[in-house]
Amino acid sequence: MAKTKKKQEKGKKQLPENIEFNFKIDKKYYLPIIASIVLLSIVLAYYYIIYAFSINKEHGFPLDDPWIHLTFAKNLAQFGSFSYFKSEMVTAGSTSPIYTLLLAIGFFITNNEMILSYVLGIIFLAAAVYAFYKLSDEMFSAENWLAIGAVLIFVLDRWMNFIAVSGMETTLFIFLLIICFYYYRKRNAVMFAVTVGFAFWARPDSAAFIGAIILDYIVFLYFKKNNPKEYNGLPEFSRPDLIKIGIITGVIFAAYFGMNLLLSGSLLPNTFDAKLTYYSPQFRSRAEFLRDEVWGYFTESSYILIIVPFFAAVIKIISDTSKRRYNKFLLPVIFIIALIFIYWFKLPYAHRFGRYLMPVIPFYILLFVYGSRQIFELIYRLLKDKKLANGLNMILIAAAIIYSFISYQDTKVTYAEQTHHISIRQVAAAKWIRDNTPESSIIATHDVGAIGFYSNRKIVDVAGLINPEFIKKLLDNDFPVFMKEQMKNQKVTHIAFLREWYRIVNQPALFTTGDMNFEIMDVFQFDPVKTHILSSEVKGMTAYAVELISQRQYQQGINLLARANSIDPNSSLTAFYLGYSYLASGDAVTAEKYLKKAIDIFPGYKDAVFILNDLYTKQNRKVDARKNTEDYLKVNPSDTTAVRLLNTTLKDTVTAP
């Protein structure tokens, strides 16, 4: 019995404490390996540009926002003013003033906004890749193969490559967060303070990261105080270091707040209040945000392999913390939770492509690698087979790398499609305005990026990013009335709106762009008397009714449209769809009534005229059809297409009976 016990103890002693192993890489290969990985990140991002150009035959961005930075930067370079039009609209409208400053410097080198934005985005992606390797090597110092695996997943991440060539500050922000974490781990007080400050200049939501650092350091100090022997290898910031950090960050933060205060009278940019107001939790579901924009985002495509090990890491960190053991991976967990919580609580919207949550991706990958190690450590404890555990861990990380590459390849199509989407809407509208309106024109719009940059016209931003006076009324049901009054006061001459945002009725569009089923942008002449903007309530009712009508649910559509008509009886659009619905449901008499009402409100309403003519033709009411045509041509004499179509339709009615 004693011999058996000794045998068991001997067996236990022979079992290694963990499954750690390391590749021995000669120092002379270190630089080529890192350089190759960084070069790969540049090539992968650049490939998105090449692919999109091969499809679209032009360069572009998948978002409208990049041109906001570019407009500020161009004016800063040309006029020395942080303004949105020459030197006349000084305002704190940039979410990332440090990125805008870099673009302004770039405009002294090149006037090509695409090259400038692409180069900056890719440079900061490459810098982020290098910083991420340094951080991963620090976090997995005993197993550098894990660091290499982590950085390869990061390099191949589809959203990192996508956003690098999207003209946004995101890769700059991510680089600053990663390098800040690295300097924090190294207790490099000066560089840590500088990168913390610059991160705030890159995006104000870096407050979540700053809060995570503070909490992490408090936990570290608390655990070290209670068990100093266990933390001898982990230094604190010295008192002089803390003073340096306080002074440096204080100066950088003061400069940031001072600039915003000077430009707009508030501590934060206009964009902060505007987006908090427009995407208020009052009108957006927090539950849907968590379900679709957080859980859905971080479990789709290649992330499906990451989510389980990520939670394994979180469980391990919670376990260590509950046992008063400091875990160096605590900070990434706090940051991810903090950023998601801030958006969930204040602004439940991750924006297109999950842009606002992209900064957590490198930390998500870091925790995936750490969590996978915890899972296979457990498997090793159960199976007592180190090679098997390490082999399975390698397979999982290799699978994540391969799946990331597949997702990267798939997302190039999304990038090309979305750049085209913006090009045929905002960019096309901007260039039409530039070529077809007087230079003195003033344009009201809610998408101020491309229109502000390419039109070379003064902009009135009804979304409040550039013109904060709109923010206070943004969510009021009578906002269109306020908006129209502001347009009148600010001498607006033209309007450029996406129909999904604001719907203008009762007048013809001067220019329409975008495919005809989603996000159509119209440009209108602004007339303080004629221009009629639907309230959000009526617009919403009408849009939903149109959806019901397309599904042939005519009665439900009619009921909704009738309510909309009672709220706003001066909408030709509502009257038109009522007429169309009654006609489709077989009530020609009521259909005629509402189609005529639509034409009375808006005599140039081509669709209403055509459908009413069709009704008259089917009823053999030739005189009515002819009169309807002649009335239309009085207000649209130059509409040759309409003349041709109407003459074809009414070939038997153009002469008196």
N, C-alpha and C positions, 0 to 999 in steps of 0.2 A: 504493500500500500504506500509506504514511504517512498519507495523507488518510483512508483507511478507519479506521485506528487512532484518529485524532483524533476522527472521527465517533462511534466506539464509546465513547470516553472522555467525549465531550460528552453522549452518550445516558445514560451511567451517572451523570453529575453531575446530570442533570435528574431522575433517579429519586429521589423523596423517601426519606429514611432509614427511615421507618416509615409506618404508615397512621393515625396519630393524627389525630383531629379533635374539636372540641368545639362544643357548642351554646352560644351566647352568651345566657345568661339574665340579664335585667335584675335587679339586686339587689332591686327592689321586688316582683318575683314570687317571690323565694326563699322567703319566709315562707308565702305562700299555697300554694305547691307542697308544701312539707314538711308543712304543716298538713293539706292534703288527703290526703296519703298516710297520715299518722297517723290521721286520722279514718276513712279507709277500713279500716284495721286494726281499729278499734273496731267498726265496722259489721259487718264480716265475721265477727268472733268472736261478736258478739251474735246474729247470724243463726242460728248453731248452737243457741243457747239457745232462740230462738223456734221453730225448726223442731222440735227435740226435744220441746218442750212441746206443740206442736200434735199430735204423734203420741202422746205418752205421757200427756198431761193432768196432768203433774206435773214438777217440776224434779228434777234428780238429777246424779250424777257417773258417769262410765264406769269408775271405779276405787273400791275401798273405802278406799284409803289417805288421801284427803282428810280423812276424819272422824277420823283419828289426830291430824293437826295441829289440827283443830277441837276435839277433846276436850281436848287439852293447853291450847289457847288459852282455852277456856271456863273451865277450872279455874283457870288463871292469872289470868284476869280476875275470877272470882268469889271465889276463895280465896287468891289471891296465892301459889299454889304450883304448881311445875312437876310436876304430878301427873296420873295418869290416872283417878283417882276422888276427887273432892272434894279433900281435902288429905292423903289416906291412902296414895297410891301414888306417891311422889316417885321419879322415874327419868329417865334420859337416853334416852328412847324416840323422840325426834324427830330425823329425819335433817337437818332444816333448822330449827334453833332460831330463826334470824332471821325466817323466815316465820311461825313459831308466834307470835313476839312481835308481829309486825304484825297477825296475826289477833286476838290478845288485845286490842290497842289498838282494833281494829275492833269488838270486842264491847261497847265502851263507847258506840259509835255506833248499832249495830243488833244485835238478837238473831237476825236472820235469817241463818242460816249460808250459805244459797245465795247471797243477794245479796252478802254479805261476800266469799265465795270468788270469785264471778264477777267482782266489781268489781276485786279485787286482781289476779287473773289477767290481766284485760284491760288494766288500767293498766300492768302490767309488760310486756305484749306491745307496747302503744303506745310505752312508753319504749324497749323493745328496737328497735323499728322506727326511732325517731328516732336512737338511738345507732348503729344499723346504717347509716343514711344518712350520718351523720357519719364513720363509719369508712370506708365505701365511697368517700366523697368524698375522704378523705385518701389512700386506696390508689390511686384512679384520678383523681388531682388534675388530670391533663392532659385527661381525657375524662369530664366529669361525666355524660354520657348512660349510661355504663357503671354509674355509681353508682345512677342512677335505675332502670336495668334490674335491677340486683341487688336493690335494696330492694323493687321490685314483685314479684319472684319470692318474696322473703322474706315479704312481706305476704300473698301468696296461698297460701303453703305450707300444705298441709292439716294437717300435724301441729302446726304452730305455732298454728293456730286451734283445733284439737282440744284441745291441752293447756292453752291459755289459759282454757278454760271447764271444765276438769276438776278444779279445786280443788287443784292441786298447785303446788309451789314452782318448777316448771321455767321459767316465763317470767321470774321474778325472777332465777334463776340465769343464764339466757341473757343477760338484760340486763346483769348484772354482768360476765360474761365479755366481752361486746362492748365495753362502756364501758371496761373495764380495758385491753383491747387498744388502744383509741383513746388513752387517757391514756399508755399505754406508748409508742405511736408519737410522741406529742407531748412525751414526756419530762417530763410533769407529775408530779413525784415524789410530792407529797402525795396527790393524787386517785388516782394509780396505786396507792399503798400502801393507801389506804382501801378501794378497790374489790377489790383482791386479798384483803384481810382479810375483807371482807363476803362475797366469793364462797365462802370456806372455811366461813363460817357458814351459807351457803345450801346447800352440799353438799360433803362431804369429798372427793368425786372431782374437785374443782377442783384437787387436787394434781397432776393430769395437766397442767392449764393452767399452773400455777405452774412445774412442771418444764420445760414447753415454753418459757416466757418466759426462764427461766434459761439454757437451752441456746441459745436464739436470741441472747440478749445476749452470751454467751461467743463464739459464732461471729462476731457483728458486731465485737466488740472484737479478736478474733484477725485478722480480715481487714483491719480498719482499721489495726492495728499494722503489718501487713506492707505495706500500700499506703495510707498516710495521705492522699495527694493525692486519691484516688478517693472518699474518704468525708468530705471537708470539709463537705459539706452535711448530714451526719447527725451530730447531737451525741450525746455520751455523757451519762450521768447524772454530775453532778459529785460530788465526794467528800461535800460537805454533803447533796446529794440522797440519796446512798446511805445516809448516816447517818439521815436522816429516814425513808427507806423501812424501814430496819432497826428503828427505834424503833416506828413506827406499826404495822407488821405484827407485830412482836414482842408489842406490847401486845394487839392484837386476837386473835392466835393464843393467847396465854397465857390470855386471858379465856375463849376457846372450850374449850381443854383443861381449864382450871380448873373450869369449869361441869360438864363431863362427869365429871371426877374427883370432884367434890363430890357429884353426884347418883347416880352409879353405880359409882364406883371405877375407871373406865377412862378413857383419854384420848379415845376416840371413842364415839359413841352405841351403845346396845345393838343397834340395827338393823344396824350394820356387821358385828358378829360373827354375828348371827342369819342374815343373808342370805348371808354368805360360807359359813356352815356348811350351810345348807339347799340352796343352789345350788352346792355344791362341785363342782369339775371331776371329782372322783372318781365322781360320779353323772350328770354332764352332759357331752356330747361337745363338745370344743373345735372339732372339725372342723365339726360341725353348726352351732355358733354362728357360725362364719365364713361358712359357706355360706348359712344361712337368715336369721340375724338381723343379719348385716352386709351381705354381698353381696346377698342377696335384698331386704333392706330398702332399700338405697341404689340399687337398679336397678329397682324397681317403679314403676309409674305414671309421673308426670312426671319422676321421677329418671332415667329411661332416657335422657333428652336431656342430662342433666348429667354422667353418669359418664365419657364419653369425653373431653370438655374438662377434666374434673377430672384425669384421668390425664395429659393433655397438660401441665397446670400442674405436676403432680408431677415429670414428666420434665424440664421446663424448670428447675425449682428445683434438682433433683439435678444437672443439667448446670452451672448457675451455681455451685453450691456446690463441685463438683469442680474448677472453674476458679478457685476462691477469689474468687468474686464474691458479695457478700452480696445475697440476694434478700429483699425485705421481706415476701414471702408465705411465707417459711420457717416462721414461727411457726404459722400455721394447719395446715400439713402435719404438723408435729411434734405439735401438740395432737391432731389426729384420730388419728394413729397411736398416740400414747400412751394415749388414752382407750380405744381399741379393744383395745390390748394389755393394759391393766390388767384389763378385763373378761374378755378371752380367758384370761388367766393365772389370775386369782383367782376370777372369778364369771362363767362363760360363759353369761350370761343377760341379755338386754336388757330384760326385763320386757314387760308387755303394751303393745302399740302402739310398741315400740322406745323406751320412755320414757327409759331410761338413756343412749341414744345420741343423743337429740334435741339436746343441747347442741352437737353438731358441725354441725348443719344450716346455721346462718348462715355458718360457715366453709367448708362444702362448696359453698354457693352462691357465696361470694366467689371460691373457687378455680375454679369453673365459668366465671365471667365472665372471670377472668384467663386461664384455659386456652383459652377460645374466642378470645381476642385473639391468643394465640400461634399457634393453628391458622390463623387467617385472615391473620396476618402472614406465615406460611409460604406460604399460597396467593398472597398478593400478590407475594412474592419470585419465585414460579414463573410467575405469569401477567402480572406487571407492570401490574396493573389495580387501582388503589386503590379506585375506586368499586365495583367488583364485590366486592372483598374486604370492604369495609365494609358493603355491601348484604347480603351473605351472613351476615355477623356479626349484623347487625340482625335478619335473618329468624330466625336461630337463637335469639337472646334473646327475640324476640317469640313464637316457638313455645313456648319454655320458660314464658313468662308465660301464654300461652293454655292450655297443657297443665296448668299449676299451677292455673289457675282451674277447669278441668274436674275435676281431682282433688279440689280443694276442694269442689266441688259433690257429687261422689260420696261424700265422706267424711262429709257431714252425716248420711247414712243410718246409717253405722257409729256415729256419735256417739249418735244417737237409740236405736239398737238396744242399744248397750252401757250407756247410762244406764238403760234399762229392765231390762237383764240384772241390774244391781246392785240396782235398786229392788225387784224381785220376789224377791230372795234375801236379801242381807245386811240391807237396810233393812226388808223385810217381817218377817224373823226378829227384828230388833231391836225393832220396834214390838209384835210379838206378845209378846215377853218382857216389855216394859214394861207391857203391859195384862193379862198373865195370870200373872205370878209375884209373890211377895211382894217388897217393897222391900229386904228383907234378903238376897235371893238373891245368890249368887255364880256367875257364868257363866264356864265354861271354853270358850275358842274359839281358833281360829288366825287368824280374820279379825276384828281388834279394832276396826276403824274405825267403821262404822255402828252395830254392836252396842254399842260403848263409848259412843258419842255419844247415841243415841236410847233405849237401854234404861234409862239412869240406874241401872245396876247395877254392882257391883264386878266387874272382869274379871280372870280368870287367863289370861294369854296363853301358850298352849302352844307357839307359834312362837318365843317368846323375845324379841320386840321390846320388850315391856313387862316381862316376867319373865325376866331373863337366866339364871336358874337352870336353865331348860329347855335352853339352848343346848348344853351339854356332852354331852347324851345324844341330841340331835336326830336323828342319823343312825344310831344304834344300832338293831339289829333288835328289841331288847327295849324300845324306847322306849315303846310302849303300856303296859308294866308300870310303868315309871318314871313316866309321865304319870299313870296311875291312882293311884299312891301319892302323887304331888304333889297331885292333886285332893283326895284324902282328907285330907291334911295341911292343905291350905288351905281346907278346908270348902266345897268346890264343891257347889252344889245342882243346877245344870243345865249341859248341854253343848250347844253349837251348832257343828256340823261340816258342812263340805261332804264328801260321800261320796268325792270324788276325793282328799281329803286323808287323812281318817281314817274308817274304817268301823266303826260300832257295830252289833252284832248282838244277838239274843236278847232284845230288849225293844222295845216299840212306841214310835215317835216321838210326842211330844206335838204337834208341828207340823212340817209339811214344806212347803217352798216351792221354787220354781224349776220350769221345765218338766221333764218326766220323762225326758229323754234326755241332759242335760248339766248338770253342777254343781248337784246337788240338795242343798239345805241342810236338815238335820234338827235339831230341838231335842229333847233327851231330859232326863228326870229322871236325875240321877246317883245311882246306887246302888252303893256300894263293893263289894257282893257280886254283884249281878246284871249290872252294866254290863260288857260284854265288847268290847274294842277289838281288832280284827284287827291282826296285825303287818303291816308293809309288804310282807313276802314273801307272806303268805297273801292279803292284799288284792290285790296285783298278779297273783298266779296266778288268783284268782277272777275278777277283771275281764277278764283275757285269755281265760279259759275261756268267760265269757259272750259275749265277742266271737266266739269260734269257734262257739259254739252258735247264735248269731244267723245265722251263715253255713252252718248245718246240718252243721258238721264235728263231729258228736256224739262220735265216738270220741276225737278229739284233746282235746275239751273234758273228757270223762270222765277221761282220763289225768291232765290237769292238776288237776282237782278232787280226784281220788283222792290226789295228792301233797299238795295243800293240806289235805285231811282228815286225812292221816297226821301232818302238822305240828301242826294245831290241830283235834282231834276235837270240840271244843266249839263249833263255829261252825254255827249253824242255817242260815245263808246258804249255806255250802258244801254241807251235806246237802240243802238244798232244790234247788239246781241239779244236784246229782248225781241226785236223784229225777226232776227234770224231764227231764234228758238221757237217762236210761235209758228213761223213758216215751216220749220222742220217737223213740228208736231201737228201740222195740218190746219192751223187756224190762220187762214190767209187774211182775213179782215183785220184781226189784231196785229198781225205781222206788218201789214201796210201802214197801220197807224204809227207804229214805233219806228219803222224805216223812214217814214215821212218826217217824224219828229227829229230823228238823227240828222236828216238833210236840212231841216229848218235851222237847227242849231249850228250845223257845219255844212254849208252849201257845197263845199268842195270834197265831201266825203265820198270818194270814188267807190269803195266797196258797197256802201249803202245804195248808191245810185245804180250800180250794176245789178245788185240783187233785186231792187225794186223794179228795174227794167225787165228783169227775167220774169218776175211775177206778173207784170203787165202783159208781157208777150204771151205767157201761158194762158192768160185770161182774154187774150185777143183785144186788149185795150190799147190800140195803136196810137191814138191821139195822146193819151196819158204818157205812154212810153216816149213819144216824140218830145212832148213838153218837158218831161223829166231830163231828157238828153240835152235839150237846148238850154235849160236852166243851168245844168252842170257846165256846159261849154262857155256860158257867160262868165263864170268865175275861173274857168281853166281853159282859156282859148288856145293856149300854146301846148296843151297836152295832146300831142299828135298820136301817141299810143292809144290814149283813151278815145280819141276821135275814130281811129281805125277800128278799135274793138267795138265801140258803140255802133258804128256804121254797119259792121258785120252782123252784130246782134239784131240791129233794127232795120235791116235792109228792106223789109216790107212796110216800114212805117215812116220812112224819111220823107215821103211825099204825102200830101193831103189825100184822104180817102175820097 
